[in-house]
């Protein structure tokens, strides 16, 4: 398989590239990312992505207070529409600054996304960070899941997904049989393999699996000296030590740490696509180059004992703006 060959997204009938463009930062969120992204840069980043191999775009109703979706919509309009085969996925979110994640709120969230993106229908919509409410509340009468199922029946949404962090909760949603795609973040990386059971069950059920945050928020791209956090929280000493050892092995084999971190996800046939956050127009090309780096089998063998411990110490209920 070539490094940019499209893959089946479970049983949806959709075909997606191995890398999906994450757009959380495109709404400009300096409190988390440490930098602003102006509108022109954001639009040019999406245009560059649509002109690249990576025409799978991931966003959310809440990113940047809606600015991520608005800027994507403006890029699509500037381009004269989405190119053939391109896919924009978004997520439903509670009403900002409230705990309202009701079915009625889900319907409003979808309406807002359609208006911002300038699309007639939404091809893929995720229930975002469902840990914000109880499973019973989300799946009960008048809840978020009922609303999403109804919107799919109406043709407003084509495919349903769930996107979050806690693995047991994602398994519970997967086992309802309602969802076509599952998105997990920070749980399938060089230092956290806790999503393995979830990925296996998705594959067994014919459900597409999308992996977000292969760099763990930056540490697995730039190294622990530059980014001593994982999932935007201080990393435990044992995690820092493992990443230092991984970085050293990569250096010995002349392989960038970021290339190994990205390819750990993309080389897994169970992973349909891997979300990489992009906030500059040069990022699609940089990502393509990382995919093209040759990672020798002996490096993977040397890394395996450092990967196997499996958990990076993130809290069970934590969420990430990268999804």
RODO-2510 file (C-alpha; in nm, 4 decimals, decimal comma):
residues 323
     n   res          X          Y          Z
     1     x     0,0000     0,0000     0,0000
     2     x     0,1357     0,3434    -0,0915
     3     x     0,1699     0,6000     0,1841
     4     x    -0,1246     0,8044     0,0517
     5     x    -0,3528     0,5308    -0,0820
     6     x    -0,7148     0,5729     0,0270
     7     x    -0,8719     0,3268     0,2678
     8     x    -1,2256     0,2085     0,3370
     9     x    -1,3931     0,3878     0,6261
    10     x    -1,5487     0,0782     0,7788
    11     x    -1,8706    -0,0200     0,6019
    12     x    -1,9748     0,3356     0,5154
    13     x    -1,8782     0,3049     0,1495
    14     x    -1,6587     0,6111     0,1960
    15     x    -1,2928     0,6115     0,0977
    16     x    -1,0511     0,8286     0,2958
    17     x    -0,6797     0,9134     0,2849
    18     x    -0,4548     0,7783     0,5612
    19     x    -0,4228     1,1298     0,7056
    20     x    -0,7160     1,3506     0,8026
    21     x    -0,6665     1,7255     0,8510
    22     x    -0,7467     1,8344     1,2068
    23     x    -0,8745     2,1898     1,2375
    24     x    -0,9148     2,2635     1,6073
    25     x    -0,6436     2,5301     1,5962
    26     x    -0,7914     2,6876     1,2811
    27     x    -1,0609     2,8465     1,4938
    28     x    -0,7727     3,0125     1,6813
    29     x    -0,7368     2,8774     2,0339
    30     x    -0,4207     3,0337     2,1808
    31     x    -0,5101     2,9288     2,5357
    32     x    -0,4395     2,5676     2,4384
    33     x    -0,2044     2,5891     2,1423
    34     x    -0,0049     2,8982     2,2387
    35     x    -0,0580     3,0825     1,9104
    36     x    -0,3257     3,2580     1,7068
    37     x    -0,4346     3,1607     1,3571
    38     x    -0,5715     3,4452     1,1483
    39     x    -0,8573     3,3893     0,9066
    40     x    -0,6491     3,4145     0,5888
    41     x    -0,3975     3,1586     0,7147
    42     x    -0,6789     2,9249     0,8135
    43     x    -0,8475     2,9503     0,4736
    44     x    -0,5166     2,9007     0,2910
    45     x    -0,4459     2,5926     0,5053
    46     x    -0,7750     2,4328     0,4002
    47     x    -0,7167     2,5255     0,0368
    48     x    -0,3723     2,3646     0,0540
    49     x    -0,5252     2,0512     0,2068
    50     x    -0,7928     2,0300    -0,0634
    51     x    -0,5196     2,0553    -0,3264
    52     x    -0,3195     1,7791    -0,1566
    53     x    -0,3769     1,4069    -0,1053
    54     x    -0,5368     1,4833     0,2335
    55     x    -0,8909     1,5834     0,1425
    56     x    -1,0487     1,4450     0,4600
    57     x    -1,1184     1,7421     0,6904
    58     x    -1,2180     1,7074     1,0568
    59     x    -1,3815     1,9881     1,2532
    60     x    -1,6397     2,0480     1,5262
    61     x    -1,9227     2,2842     1,6083
    62     x    -1,7346     2,4149     1,9129
    63     x    -1,3850     2,4727     1,7695
    64     x    -1,3041     2,8408     1,8016
    65     x    -1,6633     2,9186     1,8904
    66     x    -1,7615     2,8051     1,5414
    67     x    -1,4803     2,9867     1,3608
    68     x    -1,3153     2,6618     1,2484
    69     x    -1,6311     2,5648     1,0585
    70     x    -1,6815     2,9169     0,9263
    71     x    -1,3285     2,9336     0,7891
    72     x    -1,3583     2,5898     0,6311
    73     x    -1,6844     2,7024     0,4721
    74     x    -1,5179     3,0138     0,3323
    75     x    -1,2341     2,8054     0,1897
    76     x    -1,4835     2,5718     0,0234
    77     x    -1,6670     2,8713    -0,1212
    78     x    -1,3426     3,0261    -0,2501
    79     x    -1,2576     2,7005    -0,4205
    80     x    -1,5993     2,6793    -0,5802
    81     x    -1,7028     2,3690    -0,3847
    82     x    -1,5435     2,0544    -0,2515
    83     x    -1,3308     1,8551    -0,4971
    84     x    -1,4521     1,5090    -0,5919
    85     x    -1,3878     1,2600    -0,3138
    86     x    -1,3289     1,5235    -0,0442
    87     x    -1,5007     1,4701     0,2899
    88     x    -1,5728     1,7124     0,5737
    89     x    -1,6633     1,5576     0,9086
    90     x    -1,7909     1,7641     1,1986
    91     x    -1,9202     1,7040     1,5505
    92     x    -2,2203     1,8004     1,7589
    93     x    -2,1460     1,9843     2,0825
    94     x    -2,3365     2,1244     2,3804
    95     x    -2,4549     2,4810     2,3772
    96     x    -2,1434     2,6882     2,4604
    97     x    -2,0912     2,7584     2,8296
    98     x    -2,3800     2,5281     2,9248
    99     x    -2,4382     2,1601     2,9960
   100     x    -2,7185     2,1420     2,7371
   101     x    -2,6419     1,8334     2,5268
   102     x    -3,0069     1,7464     2,4667
   103     x    -3,1592     1,6186     2,1459
   104     x    -3,2875     1,9683     2,0734
   105     x    -2,9354     2,1061     2,1163
   106     x    -2,7969     1,8409     1,8800
   107     x    -3,0417     1,9529     1,6124
   108     x    -2,9367     2,3161     1,6553
   109     x    -2,5694     2,2164     1,6472
   110     x    -2,6232     2,0404     1,3133
   111     x    -2,8122     2,3390     1,1706
   112     x    -2,5292     2,5713     1,2745
   113     x    -2,2687     2,3455     1,1147
   114     x    -2,4588     2,3229     0,7873
   115     x    -2,4876     2,7013     0,7713
   116     x    -2,1210     2,7646     0,8554
   117     x    -1,9825     2,4999     0,6203
   118     x    -2,2182     2,5879     0,3373
   119     x    -2,3100     2,2234     0,2806
   120     x    -2,6562     2,0870     0,2026
   121     x    -2,5996     1,7701     0,4040
   122     x    -2,3320     1,6527     0,6454
   123     x    -2,1590     1,3300     0,5356
   124     x    -2,0243     1,2378     0,8798
   125     x    -2,1189     1,3795     1,2193
   126     x    -1,9738     1,2629     1,5507
   127     x    -2,1225     1,2808     1,8979
   128     x    -1,8361     1,4782     2,0517
   129     x    -1,6885     1,4052     2,3953
   130     x    -1,9949     1,2100     2,5167
   131     x    -1,8384     1,1903     2,8626
   132     x    -1,9910     1,5362     2,9140
   133     x    -2,3215     1,3630     2,9916
   134     x    -2,4218     1,0193     3,1141
   135     x    -2,4649     0,7312     2,8696
   136     x    -2,8276     0,6886     2,9790
   137     x    -2,8986     1,0565     2,9232
   138     x    -2,7447     1,0513     2,5765
   139     x    -2,9194     0,7317     2,4642
   140     x    -3,2542     0,7875     2,6359
   141     x    -3,5761     0,9364     2,4920
   142     x    -3,5231     1,2892     2,3627
   143     x    -3,1472     1,2485     2,3947
   144     x    -2,8572     1,3259     2,1663
   145     x    -2,8411     0,9819     2,0033
   146     x    -3,2130     0,9753     1,9234
   147     x    -3,1789     1,3138     1,7545
   148     x    -2,8778     1,2005     1,5512
   149     x    -3,0591     0,8860     1,4377
   150     x    -3,3574     1,0946     1,3323
   151     x    -3,1374     1,3379     1,1391
   152     x    -2,9777     1,0416     0,9613
   153     x    -3,3215     0,9025     0,8741
   154     x    -3,4118     1,2438     0,7291
   155     x    -3,0945     1,2504     0,5178
   156     x    -2,9543     1,5563     0,6940
   157     x    -2,6640     1,3419     0,8208
   158     x    -2,5325     1,0522     0,6143
   159     x    -2,3168     0,8683     0,8693
   160     x    -2,2931     0,8804     1,2492
   161     x    -1,9799     0,8689     1,4598
   162     x    -1,8753     0,8983     1,8210
   163     x    -1,5579     1,0869     1,9134
   164     x    -1,4069     1,0883     2,2585
   165     x    -1,1444     0,9723     2,5012
   166     x    -1,2546     0,7163     2,7636
   167     x    -1,2264     0,3745     2,6000
   168     x    -1,4964     0,1954     2,8029
   169     x    -1,7459     0,4678     2,7167
   170     x    -1,6602     0,4528     2,3476
   171     x    -1,7051     0,0752     2,3590
   172     x    -2,0502     0,1253     2,5086
   173     x    -2,1513     0,3551     2,2252
   174     x    -1,9976     0,1224     1,9658
   175     x    -2,2009    -0,1699     2,1048
   176     x    -2,5304     0,0127     2,0495
   177     x    -2,4857    -0,0622     1,6791
   178     x    -2,5887     0,2938     1,5899
   179     x    -2,2485     0,4315     1,4897
   180     x    -2,0601     0,3905     1,1630
   181     x    -1,7312     0,5486     1,2759
   182     x    -1,5423     0,5749     1,6061
   183     x    -1,2806     0,8424     1,6703
   184     x    -1,0357     0,8093     1,9599
   185     x    -0,7644     1,0523     2,0655
   186     x    -0,4330     1,0104     2,2479
   187     x    -0,5022     0,6407     2,3129
   188     x    -0,3176     0,4930     2,0133
   189     x     0,0323     0,6405     2,0075
   190     x     0,3913     0,5377     2,0670
   191     x     0,3305     0,5650     2,4426
   192     x    -0,0375     0,4800     2,4844
   193     x    -0,1948     0,1735     2,3257
   194     x    -0,5038     0,1582     2,5452
   195     x    -0,7362     0,1857     2,2411
   196     x    -0,6301    -0,1583     2,1159
   197     x    -0,9461    -0,3383     2,2313
   198     x    -1,1630    -0,0619     2,0846
   199     x    -0,9823    -0,0772     1,7504
   200     x    -1,0162    -0,4556     1,7383
   201     x    -1,3874    -0,4421     1,8077
   202     x    -1,4407    -0,1706     1,5464
   203     x    -1,2672    -0,3918     1,2903
   204     x    -1,4781    -0,6930     1,3887
   205     x    -1,7991    -0,4921     1,3539
   206     x    -1,7055    -0,3238     1,0241
   207     x    -1,6997     0,0170     1,1939
   208     x    -1,4465     0,2711     1,0710
   209     x    -1,1790     0,3725     1,3216
   210     x    -1,0170     0,7173     1,3088
   211     x    -0,7166     0,7882     1,5310
   212     x    -0,6564     1,1435     1,6517
   213     x    -0,3546     1,3074     1,8143
   214     x    -0,0743     1,0691     1,7090
   215     x     0,1722     1,3245     1,8484
   216     x     0,0006     1,3397     2,1891
   217     x    -0,0305     1,7165     2,1675
   218     x     0,3246     1,7732     2,0403
   219     x     0,5618     1,5695     2,2577
   220     x     0,5839     1,2868     2,0022
   221     x     0,6558     1,5342     1,7238
   222     x     0,9035     1,7731     1,8838
   223     x     1,0394     1,5636     2,1712
   224     x     0,9958     1,5841     2,5486
   225     x     1,2556     1,8574     2,5932
   226     x     1,0459     2,0930     2,3807
   227     x     0,7015     1,9628     2,4869
   228     x     0,7036     1,7912     2,8303
   229     x     0,3248     1,7418     2,8227
   230     x     0,1000     1,4666     2,6899
   231     x    -0,2602     1,5451     2,5960
   232     x    -0,1925     1,9011     2,7202
   233     x    -0,1130     1,7911     3,0757
   234     x     0,2259     1,7361     3,2424
   235     x     0,3610     1,3942     3,1448
   236     x     0,4592     1,1483     3,4153
   237     x     0,8328     1,0837     3,4626
   238     x     0,8051     0,7291     3,3251
   239     x     0,6371     0,8594     3,0083
   240     x     0,9051     1,1252     2,9626
   241     x     1,1704     0,8568     3,0053
   242     x     1,0083     0,6319     2,7475
   243     x     0,9792     0,9153     2,4964
   244     x     1,3416     1,0124     2,5536
   245     x     1,4411     0,6522     2,4804
   246     x     1,2166     0,6426     2,1716
   247     x     1,3644     0,9703     2,0491
   248     x     1,7166     0,8339     2,0984
   249     x     1,6411     0,5171     1,9002
   250     x     1,4880     0,7211     1,6197
   251     x     1,7962     0,9412     1,6126
   252     x     2,0197     0,6351     1,5911
   253     x     1,8260     0,5193     1,2834
   254     x     1,8114     0,8694     1,1292
   255     x     1,4316     0,8722     1,1494
   256     x     1,2480     1,1827     1,2736
   257     x     1,0499     1,1164     1,5895
   258     x     0,7438     1,2684     1,4217
   259     x     0,7701     1,0228     1,1316
   260     x     0,7740     0,7243     1,3659
   261     x     0,4840     0,8651     1,5698
   262     x     0,2705     0,9255     1,2620
   263     x     0,3535     0,5966     1,0950
   264     x     0,2849     0,3993     1,4127
   265     x    -0,0781     0,4887     1,3450
   266     x    -0,0893     0,4910     0,9645
   267     x     0,0878     0,1530     0,9284
   268     x    -0,1934    -0,0159     1,1238
   269     x    -0,4416    -0,1592     0,8719
   270     x    -0,7217    -0,1282     1,1297
   271     x    -0,6884     0,2520     1,1327
   272     x    -0,8764     0,4095     0,8427
   273     x    -0,7306     0,7573     0,8905
   274     x    -0,5123     0,9460     1,1382
   275     x    -0,5974     1,3043     1,2319
   276     x    -0,3067     1,5479     1,2231
   277     x    -0,3717     1,9050     1,3340
   278     x    -0,2752     2,1556     1,0665
   279     x    -0,2707     2,5330     1,1021
   280     x    -0,0376     2,6486     0,8230
   281     x    -0,0551     2,5989     0,4449
   282     x     0,2793     2,4138     0,4425
   283     x     0,1621     2,1451     0,6843
   284     x     0,0029     1,9087     0,4283
   285     x     0,3330     1,8848     0,2409
   286     x     0,5310     1,8410     0,5636
   287     x     0,2958     1,5604     0,6648
   288     x     0,3304     1,3933     0,3261
   289     x     0,7070     1,3971     0,3747
   290     x     0,6733     1,2333     0,7179
   291     x     0,4660     0,9576     0,5618
   292     x     0,7368     0,9049     0,3018
   293     x     1,0184     0,8513     0,5530
   294     x     1,1449     0,4937     0,5451
   295     x     1,1220     0,3444     0,8947
   296     x     1,3235     0,0205     0,9035
   297     x     1,1843    -0,2945     1,0595
   298     x     1,4704    -0,3046     1,3065
   299     x     1,3619     0,0325     1,4478
   300     x     1,0049    -0,0902     1,4975
   301     x     1,1454    -0,3983     1,6715
   302     x     1,3597    -0,1801     1,8984
   303     x     1,0648     0,0471     1,9756
   304     x     0,8254    -0,2343     2,0575
   305     x     0,9306    -0,2814     2,4247
   306     x     0,8893     0,0939     2,4805
   307     x     0,5469     0,1005     2,3138
   308     x     0,4052    -0,2021     2,4957
   309     x     0,3653    -0,0488     2,8460
   310     x     0,0628     0,1119     2,6908
   311     x    -0,0664     0,4000     2,9017
   312     x     0,0532     0,7578     2,9168
   313     x    -0,1247     0,8362     3,2412
   314     x    -0,4014     1,0555     3,1011
   315     x    -0,7121     1,0733     3,3146
   316     x    -1,0006     0,8431     3,2268
   317     x    -1,2412     1,1271     3,1561
   318     x    -1,0037     1,3668     2,9830
   319     x    -1,0846     1,5195     2,6471
   320     x    -0,8801     1,6989     2,3853
   321     x    -0,9449     1,9863     2,1520
   322     x    -0,7556     1,7941     1,8850
   323     x    -1,0660     1,5884     1,8228
***
